[in-house]
């Protein structure tokens, strides 16, 4: 019996995070991890939509194959962005990981109702955050098989 292993490919992550501190910690964790991953950080829903649609200065970016989404954004709804991604044929196959400090059952329920692939509470300390980010990137870069980018 042979075991099929997914091809180890580069992970192109779009992180939608309004907290500069959290974004920096997540980016640093990804850069320090051995997984082959690149990450782009945007701070608002509008900027994330421009990124995905390759407009407003993002004309030359590659389509991400993983989105990490903070739900608690100052002006716009993270759930609204999740709905945008999962109802648009161009983006619906991109896995979306909700990474948030929200712990309300309604946030979990709403995220999965809008087809989030995972809901994770952000840890409070750096060590746990680093471990969580490493687990995410290792899983999505070396265990999961992602659709080929168009």
Secondary structure, DSSP 4 states (H G I P E B T S, - for coil): ----------EEEEEE---HHHHHHHHHHHHHSSS-EEEEEE-SHHHHHHHHHT-TT-TTPPPPSEEEE-S--SSS-HHHHHHHHHHSTTTTTSEEEEEES---HHHHHHHHHTT-SEEEEPPSSHHHHHHHHHHHHHHHHHTS-PPPP-
